[in-house]
Amino acid sequence: MKKINVATSNFTTRDKFNIKVSKSLKDAVNEKLTILKACVGEDVDKDNNEVRAAAFITDKGAYSSISSTVIDCVEDLIEMIDDGEENLTVMVEERTSNSNRDYLVLTLV
């Protein structure tokens, strides 16, 4: 991630380094992940276009996504973590829109 706009208060420069080599959230579909730290910012896609991105550190490593739905979820998770919530476990789900496009969501479990 090139620029972090918002992050949990416990997000460190080490975490910023680790999210540069994060796994795609698509690889975690149907898995439960416990979110420890998170951020939302800006990155560059494969075509060198600026995109918004979310990344987080979990009990199973670092994950990232450019899905707008996931970004919205992560922004809420950042607030919850900073408000003292602990052990926030999410299920990564893939859904299909009415226009037949697949997208990812995070649901609290």
Secondary structure, 3 states (H helix, E strand, C coil): CCEEEEECCCCCHHHHHHHCCCEEHHHHCCCEEEEEEEEEEEEECCCCCEEEEEEEEECCEEEEECCHHHHHHHHHHHHHHHCCCCCEEEEEEEEECCCCCEEEEEEEC
